[in-house]
Amino acid sequence: MPNRAADKLYHRVNHLFAETLKGGTNAEEAWEAIRSLRGLGCQLVFDRVKAWCSSPEPTKRTRAANVLSQLRRLTKPKPPFGSTSEQVFRDESFALIARMLEHEEHLDALKAEIYAFGHLDDIGAVPLITHYVNHPSEDVRYALAFSLGSLHEHPASVAALTKLAGDPDKDVRDWAIFGLGVQGNADSEELRQLFLAHLNDPFEPARVEAVASLAKRKDARVVPMLIKTIRNTGPGRVLLEAARDLLEIDEDPPDWYAKEYIAALEAKFPEALNPDGTQHTVTSR
């Protein structure tokens, strides 16, 4: 008797793989199919995507890395919060992507493979990708900053992210500062000086990440810039988290808005203000 469930799955997987090849790299239809394949997380999907890893077609290698990066399998539902899933084929996916990366020359496939390592969360990827820190494509360097931010505990990640924090591309710089300072926990006066320098970064998101990085390390030298930024732009989520880090409070106090946070910062760090009320840089507490 034919196995209708197996046949249905087979045809669905075939259809989804075909959909991943439609449109350009960022086509939404293709990404809907990629997300669906990731969520299936079955042997059939893995076997098909494994075959694509050695394809001479760059688009198939790109999609292989996209899918392999986050293969998941549904686990038992947990009412009332809905279903949960777990990542599967991680070791096998890591090995396949590492093998692809050895000879990859196509830009889209290269980016996808570097991004994949950030999702697989395996520290063994660090020595495989850090040499791309000087790649001529800002898109590749951005993918590298993303992945190293997820692998921030490795000393080589810290070194590469430190270099990328000075990247001429503003988005690469922003993500590198985020990975190094917000996701990462490395701390030294050299790193703090890097974050202090980026308080004057011409790209506003990079300045905000530098503020958050110093606040996470309880460095009071950021207080004047934090107060100024809250006054100028309002208390966004990142800035409020930075203020809470410095004030050592876990949650938003009831009815606290910009002025309450500023008042609390000024009260805790009075040296952040001159007697005439103008702000100046203070030393770390």
Phi and psi in degrees as GROMACS dihedral restraints (atoms count N, CA, C in turn):
[ dihedral_restraints ]
;  ai    aj    ak    al  type     phi  dphi    fc
    3     4     5     6     1   -64.1    20    10
    4     5     6     7     1   143.8    20    10
    6     7     8     9     1   -89.7    20    10
    7     8     9    10     1    97.3    20    10
    9    10    11    12     1   -66.6    20    10
   10    11    12    13     1   -35.8    20    10
   12    13    14    15     1   -64.2    20    10
   13    14    15    16     1   -43.1    20    10
   15    16    17    18     1   -65.8    20    10
   16    17    18    19     1   -41.4    20    10
   18    19    20    21     1   -63.8    20    10
   19    20    21    22     1   -40.5    20    10
   21    22    23    24     1   -63.4    20    10
   22    23    24    25     1   -43.4    20    10
   24    25    26    27     1   -64.0    20    10
   25    26    27    28     1   -43.2    20    10
   27    28    29    30     1   -58.2    20    10
   28    29    30    31     1   -46.7    20    10
   30    31    32    33     1   -69.8    20    10
   31    32    33    34     1   -34.8    20    10
   33    34    35    36     1   -66.2    20    10
   34    35    36    37     1   -44.1    20    10
   36    37    38    39     1   -63.2    20    10
   37    38    39    40     1   -43.3    20    10
   39    40    41    42     1   -57.7    20    10
   40    41    42    43     1   -44.8    20    10
   42    43    44    45     1   -63.0    20    10
   43    44    45    46     1   -44.6    20    10
   45    46    47    48     1   -65.2    20    10
   46    47    48    49     1   -41.3    20    10
   48    49    50    51     1   -62.4    20    10
   49    50    51    52     1   -39.6    20    10
   51    52    53    54     1   -63.4    20    10
   52    53    54    55     1   -38.2    20    10
   54    55    56    57     1   -65.2    20    10
   55    56    57    58     1   -32.1    20    10
   57    58    59    60     1   -64.2    20    10
   58    59    60    61     1   -19.2    20    10
   60    61    62    63     1   -93.4    20    10
   61    62    63    64     1    -0.9    20    10
   63    64    65    66     1   -87.9    20    10
   64    65    66    67     1   141.9    20    10
   66    67    68    69     1    75.1    20    10
   67    68    69    70     1  -171.3    20    10
   69    70    71    72     1   -83.8    20    10
   70    71    72    73     1  -173.5    20    10
   72    73    74    75     1   -57.0    20    10
   73    74    75    76     1   -35.2    20    10
   75    76    77    78     1  -104.7    20    10
   76    77    78    79     1    14.8    20    10
   78    79    80    81     1   -61.1    20    10
   79    80    81    82     1   130.4    20    10
   81    82    83    84     1   -64.3    20    10
   82    83    84    85     1   -35.4    20    10
   84    85    86    87     1   -62.3    20    10
   85    86    87    88     1   -41.0    20    10
   87    88    89    90     1   -65.3    20    10
   88    89    90    91     1   -40.5    20    10
   90    91    92    93     1   -71.2    20    10
   91    92    93    94     1   -29.7    20    10
   93    94    95    96     1   -62.3    20    10
   94    95    96    97     1   -41.4    20    10
   96    97    98    99     1   -67.4    20    10
   97    98    99   100     1   -40.2    20    10
   99   100   101   102     1   -60.8    20    10
  100   101   102   103     1   -45.9    20    10
  102   103   104   105     1   -63.5    20    10
  103   104   105   106     1   -37.3    20    10
  105   106   107   108     1   -65.6    20    10
  106   107   108   109     1   -42.7    20    10
  108   109   110   111     1   -64.6    20    10
  109   110   111   112     1   -40.5    20    10
  111   112   113   114     1   -58.2    20    10
  112   113   114   115     1   -42.5    20    10
  114   115   116   117     1   -72.1    20    10
  115   116   117   118     1   -21.7    20    10
  117   118   119   120     1   -71.3    20    10
  118   119   120   121     1   -44.8    20    10
  120   121   122   123     1    53.2    20    10
  121   122   123   124     1    33.9    20    10
  123   124   125   126     1  -104.4    20    10
  124   125   126   127     1   170.3    20    10
  126   127   128   129     1   -61.5    20    10
  127   128   129   130     1   -35.7    20    10
  129   130   131   132     1   -62.1    20    10
  130   131   132   133     1   -45.1    20    10
  132   133   134   135     1   -63.9    20    10
  133   134   135   136     1   -45.5    20    10
  135   136   137   138     1   -61.4    20    10
  136   137   138   139     1   -44.2    20    10
  138   139   140   141     1   -62.6    20    10
  139   140   141   142     1   -41.1    20    10
  141   142   143   144     1   -67.3    20    10
  142   143   144   145     1   -44.5    20    10
  144   145   146   147     1   -69.5    20    10
  145   146   147   148     1   -31.0    20    10
  147   148   149   150     1   -60.9    20    10
  148   149   150   151     1   -40.0    20    10
  150   151   152   153     1   -65.2    20    10
  151   152   153   154     1   -34.1    20    10
  153   154   155   156     1   -70.6    20    10
  154   155   156   157     1   -22.2    20    10
  156   157   158   159     1   -60.7    20    10
  157   158   159   160     1   -29.7    20    10
  159   160   161   162     1  -104.2    20    10
  160   161   162   163     1    15.2    20    10
  162   163   164   165     1   -70.3    20    10
  163   164   165   166     1   143.6    20    10
  165   166   167   168     1   -73.5    20    10
  166   167   168   169     1    -9.2    20    10
  168   169   170   171     1   -88.7    20    10
  169   170   171   172     1   117.5    20    10
  171   172   173   174     1   -57.9    20    10
  172   173   174   175     1   -34.5    20    10
  174   175   176   177     1   -64.3    20    10
  175   176   177   178     1   -38.0    20    10
  177   178   179   180     1   -68.4    20    10
  178   179   180   181     1   -38.4    20    10
  180   181   182   183     1   -66.1    20    10
  181   182   183   184     1   -39.2    20    10
  183   184   185   186     1   -61.0    20    10
  184   185   186   187     1   -48.1    20    10
  186   187   188   189     1   -67.6    20    10
  187   188   189   190     1   -32.2    20    10
  189   190   191   192     1   -60.6    20    10
  190   191   192   193     1   -46.0    20    10
  192   193   194   195     1   -65.4    20    10
  193   194   195   196     1   -40.8    20    10
  195   196   197   198     1   -56.9    20    10
  196   197   198   199     1   -44.5    20    10
  198   199   200   201     1   -74.7    20    10
  199   200   201   202     1   -46.8    20    10
  201   202   203   204     1   -60.8    20    10
  202   203   204   205     1   -27.7    20    10
  204   205   206   207     1   -63.3    20    10
  205   206   207   208     1   -26.2    20    10
  207   208   209   210     1  -143.9    20    10
  208   209   210   211     1    46.5    20    10
  210   211   212   213     1   -68.7    20    10
  211   212   213   214     1   127.7    20    10
  213   214   215   216     1  -134.0    20    10
  214   215   216   217     1   156.4    20    10
  216   217   218   219     1  -128.1    20    10
  217   218   219   220     1   134.4    20    10
  219   220   221   222     1   -64.6    20    10
  220   221   222   223     1   133.2    20    10
  222   223   224   225     1  -105.5    20    10
  223   224   225   226     1  -176.1    20    10
  225   226   227   228     1   -61.6    20    10
  226   227   228   229     1   138.5    20    10
  228   229   230   231     1   -60.8    20    10
  229   230   231   232     1   149.3    20    10
  231   232   233   234     1  -125.3    20    10
  232   233   234   235     1    81.9    20    10
  234   235   236   237     1   -58.1    20    10
  235   236   237   238     1   145.4    20    10
  237   238   239   240     1   -94.7    20    10
  238   239   240   241     1    15.9    20    10
  240   241   242   243     1   -95.7    20    10
  241   242   243   244     1     5.0    20    10
  243   244   245   246     1    86.8    20    10
  244   245   246   247     1  -168.9    20    10
  246   247   248   249     1   -78.8    20    10
  247   248   249   250     1   158.3    20    10
  249   250   251   252     1  -125.7    20    10
  250   251   252   253     1   164.7    20    10
  252   253   254   255     1  -140.5    20    10
  253   254   255   256     1   163.4    20    10
  255   256   257   258     1  -130.3    20    10
  256   257   258   259     1   148.2    20    10
  258   259   260   261     1   -73.4    20    10
  259   260   261   262     1   138.5    20    10
  261   262   263   264     1  -129.4    20    10
  262   263   264   265     1   161.8    20    10
  264   265   266   267     1    57.1    20    10
  265   266   267   268     1    32.2    20    10
  267   268   269   270     1   -65.2    20    10
  268   269   270   271     1   -50.2    20    10
  270   271   272   273     1   -63.9    20    10
  271   272   273   274     1   -42.4    20    10
  273   274   275   276     1   -65.1    20    10
  274   275   276   277     1   -39.6    20    10
  276   277   278   279     1   -66.2    20    10
  277   278   279   280     1   -41.2    20    10
  279   280   281   282     1   -58.8    20    10
  280   281   282   283     1   -46.6    20    10
  282   283   284   285     1   -63.4    20    10
  283   284   285   286     1   -40.6    20    10
  285   286   287   288     1   -66.0    20    10
  286   287   288   289     1   -43.8    20    10
  288   289   290   291     1   -69.6    20    10
  289   290   291   292     1   -37.9    20    10
  291   292   293   294     1   -61.1    20    10
  292   293   294   295     1   -38.8    20    10
  294   295   296   297     1   -67.5    20    10
  295   296   297   298     1   -40.5    20    10
  297   298   299   300     1   -63.1    20    10
  298   299   300   301     1   -41.4    20    10
  300   301   302   303     1   -63.8    20    10
  301   302   303   304     1   -28.5    20    10
  303   304   305   306     1   -56.3    20    10
  304   305   306   307     1   -34.7    20    10
  306   307   308   309     1  -124.6    20    10
  307   308   309   310     1    13.4    20    10
  309   310   311   312     1   -72.7    20    10
  310   311   312   313     1   131.4    20    10
  312   313   314   315     1  -124.7    20    10
  313   314   315   316     1   -17.5    20    10
  315   316   317   318     1   -79.6    20    10
  316   317   318   319     1   132.3    20    10
  318   319   320   321     1   -62.2    20    10
  319   320   321   322     1   -46.7    20    10
  321   322   323   324     1   -63.5    20    10
  322   323   324   325     1   -43.5    20    10
  324   325   326   327     1   -65.5    20    10
  325   326   327   328     1   -40.0    20    10
  327   328   329   330     1   -61.0    20    10
  328   329   330   331     1   -46.6    20    10
  330   331   332   333     1   -59.5    20    10
  331   332   333   334     1   -45.9    20    10
  333   334   335   336     1   -61.7    20    10
  334   335   336   337     1   -38.4    20    10
  336   337   338   339     1   -69.2    20    10
  337   338   339   340     1   -39.4    20    10
  339   340   341   342     1   -67.8    20    10
  340   341   342   343     1   -44.7    20    10
  342   343   344   345     1   -57.1    20    10
  343   344   345   346     1   -40.9    20    10
  345   346   347   348     1   -58.0    20    10
  346   347   348   349     1   -38.7    20    10
  348   349   350   351     1   -62.5    20    10
  349   350   351   352     1   -33.3    20    10
  351   352   353   354     1   -65.7    20    10
  352   353   354   355     1   -33.8    20    10
  354   355   356   357     1   -78.7    20    10
  355   356   357   358     1   -31.9    20    10
  357   358   359   360     1   -74.5    20    10
  358   359   360   361     1   -19.5    20    10
  360   361   362   363     1    56.3    20    10
  361   362   363   364     1    48.0    20    10
  363   364   365   366     1  -117.5    20    10
  364   365   366   367     1   116.7    20    10
  366   367   368   369     1   -60.1    20    10
  367   368   369   370     1   -19.7    20    10
  369   370   371   372     1   -64.4    20    10
  370   371   372   373     1   -14.0    20    10
  372   373   374   375     1   -74.3    20    10
  373   374   375   376     1   -23.1    20    10
  375   376   377   378     1   -55.1    20    10
  376   377   378   379     1   -52.8    20    10
  378   379   380   381     1   -66.5    20    10
  379   380   381   382     1   -14.7    20    10
  381   382   383   384     1   -82.5    20    10
  382   383   384   385     1   -20.6    20    10
  384   385   386   387     1  -122.8    20    10
  385   386   387   388     1   -15.9    20    10
  387   388   389   390     1   -64.2    20    10
  388   389   390   391     1   -24.7    20    10
  390   391   392   393     1   -70.4    20    10
  391   392   393   394     1    -9.2    20    10
  393   394   395   396     1   -79.2    20    10
  394   395   396   397     1     4.8    20    10
  396   397   398   399     1   -60.8    20    10
  397   398   399   400     1   -24.8    20    10
  399   400   401   402     1  -106.2    20    10
  400   401   402   403     1    16.5    20    10
  402   403   404   405     1   -62.4    20    10
  403   404   405   406     1   140.3    20    10
  405   406   407   408     1   -66.6    20    10
  406   407   408   409     1   -20.0    20    10
  408   409   410   411     1   -88.1    20    10
  409   410   411   412     1   124.5    20    10
  411   412   413   414     1   -65.5    20    10
  412   413   414   415     1   -26.7    20    10
  414   415   416   417     1   -66.8    20    10
  415   416   417   418     1   -38.3    20    10
  417   418   419   420     1   -68.5    20    10
  418   419   420   421     1   -41.9    20    10
  420   421   422   423     1   -65.7    20    10
  421   422   423   424     1   -34.6    20    10
  423   424   425   426     1   -65.9    20    10
  424   425   426   427     1   -44.6    20    10
  426   427   428   429     1   -59.1    20    10
  427   428   429   430     1   -38.7    20    10
  429   430   431   432     1   -65.0    20    10
  430   431   432   433     1   -45.1    20    10
  432   433   434   435     1   -60.2    20    10
  433   434   435   436     1   -40.9    20    10
  435   436   437   438     1   -58.9    20    10
  436   437   438   439     1   -52.0    20    10
  438   439   440   441     1   -68.6    20    10
  439   440   441   442     1   -40.6    20    10
  441   442   443   444     1   -67.2    20    10
  442   443   444   445     1   -27.9    20    10
  444   445   446   447     1   -63.0    20    10
  445   446   447   448     1   -30.8    20    10
  447   448   449   450     1   -80.8    20    10
  448   449   450   451     1   -13.8    20    10
  450   451   452   453     1  -120.0    20    10
  451   452   453   454     1    38.6    20    10
  453   454   455   456     1   -70.5    20    10
  454   455   456   457     1   -14.3    20    10
  456   457   458   459     1   -76.9    20    10
  457   458   459   460     1   -13.9    20    10
  459   460   461   462     1   -80.8    20    10
  460   461   462   463     1   131.7    20    10
  462   463   464   465     1   -55.1    20    10
  463   464   465   466     1   -36.0    20    10
  465   466   467   468     1   -67.3    20    10
  466   467   468   469     1   -30.2    20    10
  468   469   470   471     1   -65.3    20    10
  469   470   471   472     1   -43.4    20    10
  471   472   473   474     1   -60.5    20    10
  472   473   474   475     1   -44.3    20    10
  474   475   476   477     1   -63.8    20    10
  475   476   477   478     1   -43.9    20    10
  477   478   479   480     1   -68.7    20    10
  478   479   480   481     1   -42.1    20    10
  480   481   482   483     1   -65.2    20    10
  481   482   483   484     1   -34.2    20    10
  483   484   485   486     1   -60.9    20    10
  484   485   486   487     1   -42.6    20    10
  486   487   488   489     1   -66.6    20    10
  487   488   489   490     1   -44.2    20    10
  489   490   491   492     1   -66.5    20    10
  490   491   492   493     1   -23.8    20    10
  492   493   494   495     1   -65.0    20    10
  493   494   495   496     1   -17.5    20    10
  495   496   497   498     1  -103.6    20    10
  496   497   498   499     1    16.9    20    10
  498   499   500   501     1   -64.6    20    10
  499   500   501   502     1   144.3    20    10
  501   502   503   504     1   -66.4    20    10
  502   503   504   505     1   -23.2    20    10
  504   505   506   507     1   -82.6    20    10
  505   506   507   508     1   125.2    20    10
  507   508   509   510     1   -63.3    20    10
  508   509   510   511     1   -36.9    20    10
  510   511   512   513     1   -71.5    20    10
  511   512   513   514     1   -37.9    20    10
  513   514   515   516     1   -62.1    20    10
  514   515   516   517     1   -45.9    20    10
  516   517   518   519     1   -60.0    20    10
  517   518   519   520     1   -46.5    20    10
  519   520   521   522     1   -59.7    20    10
  520   521   522   523     1   -47.9    20    10
  522   523   524   525     1   -70.0    20    10
  523   524   525   526     1   -33.5    20    10
  525   526   527   528     1   -65.1    20    10
  526   527   528   529     1   -42.2    20    10
  528   529   530   531     1   -64.2    20    10
  529   530   531   532     1   -41.1    20    10
  531   532   533   534     1   -61.2    20    10
  532   533   534   535     1   -47.9    20    10
  534   535   536   537     1   -64.4    20    10
  535   536   537   538     1   -40.3    20    10
  537   538   539   540     1   -73.9    20    10
  538   539   540   541     1   -43.6    20    10
  540   541   542   543     1  -101.4    20    10
  541   542   543   544     1   -33.5    20    10
  543   544   545   546     1   -96.1    20    10
  544   545   546   547     1   -50.2    20    10
  546   547   548   549     1   -73.4    20    10
  547   548   549   550     1   -39.0    20    10
  549   550   551   552     1   -85.6    20    10
  550   551   552   553     1   162.4    20    10
  552   553   554   555     1  -117.2    20    10
  553   554   555   556     1     1.3    20    10
  555   556   557   558     1   -59.2    20    10
  556   557   558   559     1   143.9    20    10
  558   559   560   561     1  -146.6    20    10
  559   560   561   562     1   133.7    20    10
  561   562   563   564     1  -165.0    20    10
  562   563   564   565     1   162.6    20    10
  564   565   566   567     1   -64.0    20    10
  565   566   567   568     1   -32.4    20    10
  567   568   569   570     1   -62.2    20    10
  568   569   570   571     1   -44.4    20    10
  570   571   572   573     1   -66.5    20    10
  571   572   573   574     1   -40.0    20    10
  573   574   575   576     1   -63.7    20    10
  574   575   576   577     1   -37.5    20    10
  576   577   578   579     1   -64.3    20    10
  577   578   579   580     1   -36.4    20    10
  579   580   581   582     1   -61.7    20    10
  580   581   582   583     1   -46.6    20    10
  582   583   584   585     1   -64.9    20    10
  583   584   585   586     1   -39.6    20    10
  585   586   587   588     1   -60.5    20    10
  586   587   588   589     1   -40.8    20    10
  588   589   590   591     1   -62.7    20    10
  589   590   591   592     1   -34.9    20    10
  591   592   593   594     1   -82.0    20    10
  592   593   594   595     1     0.4    20    10
  594   595   596   597     1   -65.1    20    10
  595   596   597   598     1   -17.5    20    10
  597   598   599   600     1  -108.9    20    10
  598   599   600   601     1    18.2    20    10
  600   601   602   603     1   -61.2    20    10
  601   602   603   604     1   138.1    20    10
  603   604   605   606     1   -67.0    20    10
  604   605   606   607     1   -15.3    20    10
  606   607   608   609     1   -99.3    20    10
  607   608   609   610     1   116.2    20    10
  609   610   611   612     1   -56.4    20    10
  610   611   612   613     1   -46.1    20    10
  612   613   614   615     1   -58.0    20    10
  613   614   615   616     1   -35.1    20    10
  615   616   617   618     1   -67.1    20    10
  616   617   618   619     1   -38.1    20    10
  618   619   620   621     1   -62.3    20    10
  619   620   621   622     1   -42.7    20    10
  621   622   623   624     1   -64.6    20    10
  622   623   624   625     1   -41.0    20    10
  624   625   626   627     1   -64.8    20    10
  625   626   627   628     1   -35.8    20    10
  627   628   629   630     1   -65.2    20    10
  628   629   630   631     1   -40.6    20    10
  630   631   632   633     1   -59.4    20    10
  631   632   633   634     1   -48.8    20    10
  633   634   635   636     1   -63.0    20    10
  634   635   636   637     1   -36.5    20    10
  636   637   638   639     1   -65.7    20    10
  637   638   639   640     1   -42.7    20    10
  639   640   641   642     1   -70.7    20    10
  640   641   642   643     1   -39.1    20    10
  642   643   644   645     1   -64.0    20    10
  643   644   645   646     1   -38.9    20    10
  645   646   647   648     1   -58.8    20    10
  646   647   648   649     1   -32.6    20    10
  648   649   650   651     1   -92.4    20    10
  649   650   651   652     1    11.7    20    10
  651   652   653   654     1    56.2    20    10
  652   653   654   655     1    37.6    20    10
  654   655   656   657     1   -92.6    20    10
  655   656   657   658     1   110.0    20    10
  657   658   659   660     1   -68.5    20    10
  658   659   660   661     1   -11.5    20    10
  660   661   662   663     1   -64.2    20    10
  661   662   663   664     1   -15.3    20    10
  663   664   665   666     1   -87.5    20    10
  664   665   666   667     1   -11.0    20    10
  666   667   668   669     1   -56.4    20    10
  667   668   669   670     1   -47.9    20    10
  669   670   671   672     1   -58.0    20    10
  670   671   672   673     1   -43.9    20    10
  672   673   674   675     1   -68.5    20    10
  673   674   675   676     1   -36.4    20    10
  675   676   677   678     1   -62.9    20    10
  676   677   678   679     1   -46.5    20    10
  678   679   680   681     1   -62.2    20    10
  679   680   681   682     1   -44.9    20    10
  681   682   683   684     1   -61.2    20    10
  682   683   684   685     1   -42.5    20    10
  684   685   686   687     1   -69.3    20    10
  685   686   687   688     1   -40.1    20    10
  687   688   689   690     1   -61.8    20    10
  688   689   690   691     1   -40.8    20    10
  690   691   692   693     1   -65.4    20    10
  691   692   693   694     1   -39.6    20    10
  693   694   695   696     1   -81.2    20    10
  694   695   696   697     1   -37.0    20    10
  696   697   698   699     1  -115.3    20    10
  697   698   699   700     1    -9.0    20    10
  699   700   701   702     1    90.7    20    10
  700   701   702   703     1   163.8    20    10
  702   703   704   705     1   -83.7    20    10
  703   704   705   706     1    76.9    20    10
  705   706   707   708     1   -66.5    20    10
  706   707   708   709     1   170.3    20    10
  708   709   710   711     1   -56.9    20    10
  709   710   711   712     1   -47.3    20    10
  711   712   713   714     1   -64.2    20    10
  712   713   714   715     1   -40.5    20    10
  714   715   716   717     1   -68.1    20    10
  715   716   717   718     1   -38.3    20    10
  717   718   719   720     1   -66.3    20    10
  718   719   720   721     1   -39.2    20    10
  720   721   722   723     1   -62.4    20    10
  721   722   723   724     1   -40.0    20    10
  723   724   725   726     1   -63.0    20    10
  724   725   726   727     1   -43.7    20    10
  726   727   728   729     1   -62.7    20    10
  727   728   729   730     1   -42.0    20    10
  729   730   731   732     1   -65.2    20    10
  730   731   732   733     1   -36.8    20    10
  732   733   734   735     1   -59.0    20    10
  733   734   735   736     1   -46.2    20    10
  735   736   737   738     1   -70.6    20    10
  736   737   738   739     1   -36.1    20    10
  738   739   740   741     1   -83.1    20    10
  739   740   741   742     1    -9.0    20    10
  741   742   743   744     1    58.2    20    10
  742   743   744   745     1    49.5    20    10
  744   745   746   747     1  -123.8    20    10
  745   746   747   748     1   145.6    20    10
  747   748   749   750     1   -86.0    20    10
  748   749   750   751     1   -33.4    20    10
  750   751   752   753     1  -134.0    20    10
  751   752   753   754     1   162.4    20    10
  753   754   755   756     1   -61.2    20    10
  754   755   756   757     1   122.3    20    10
  756   757   758   759     1   -64.5    20    10
  757   758   759   760     1   147.8    20    10
  759   760   761   762     1   -58.0    20    10
  760   761   762   763     1   135.5    20    10
  762   763   764   765     1    65.3    20    10
  763   764   765   766     1    24.5    20    10
  765   766   767   768     1   -93.1    20    10
  766   767   768   769     1   130.8    20    10
  768   769   770   771     1  -126.7    20    10
  769   770   771   772     1  -162.0    20    10
  771   772   773   774     1   -55.6    20    10
  772   773   774   775     1   -48.3    20    10
  774   775   776   777     1   -65.9    20    10
  775   776   777   778     1   -33.1    20    10
  777   778   779   780     1   -69.4    20    10
  778   779   780   781     1   -40.2    20    10
  780   781   782   783     1   -65.8    20    10
  781   782   783   784     1   -43.0    20    10
  783   784   785   786     1   -61.8    20    10
  784   785   786   787     1   -44.1    20    10
  786   787   788   789     1   -61.8    20    10
  787   788   789   790     1   -41.6    20    10
  789   790   791   792     1   -66.6    20    10
  790   791   792   793     1   -39.7    20    10
  792   793   794   795     1   -65.8    20    10
  793   794   795   796     1   -42.7    20    10
  795   796   797   798     1   -64.9    20    10
  796   797   798   799     1   -35.7    20    10
  798   799   800   801     1   -71.2    20    10
  799   800   801   802     1   -38.0    20    10
  801   802   803   804     1   -78.9    20    10
  802   803   804   805     1   -30.6    20    10
  804   805   806   807     1  -124.4    20    10
  805   806   807   808     1    67.3    20    10
  807   808   809   810     1   -61.6    20    10
  808   809   810   811     1   -25.4    20    10
  810   811   812   813     1   -69.9    20    10
  811   812   813   814     1    -5.3    20    10
  813   814   815   816     1   -76.5    20    10
  814   815   816   817     1    -8.8    20    10
  816   817   818   819     1  -125.7    20    10
  817   818   819   820     1   141.2    20    10
  819   820   821   822     1   -76.9    20    10
  820   821   822   823     1   163.6    20    10
  822   823   824   825     1   -56.2    20    10
  823   824   825   826     1   -30.0    20    10
  825   826   827   828     1   -83.3    20    10
  826   827   828   829     1     1.8    20    10
  828   829   830   831     1    93.0    20    10
  829   830   831   832     1    -0.9    20    10
  831   832   833   834     1   -86.6    20    10
  832   833   834   835     1   147.7    20    10
  834   835   836   837     1   -83.4    20    10
  835   836   837   838     1   149.1    20    10
  837   838   839   840     1  -147.4    20    10
  838   839   840   841     1   165.2    20    10
  840   841   842   843     1   -74.4    20    10
  841   842   843   844     1   137.6    20    10
  843   844   845   846     1  -117.2    20    10
  844   845   846   847     1   164.1    20    10
  846   847   848   849     1   -84.1    20    10
  847   848   849   850     1   161.0    20    10
  849   850   851   852     1   -67.4    20    10
  850   851   852   853     1   142.1    20    10
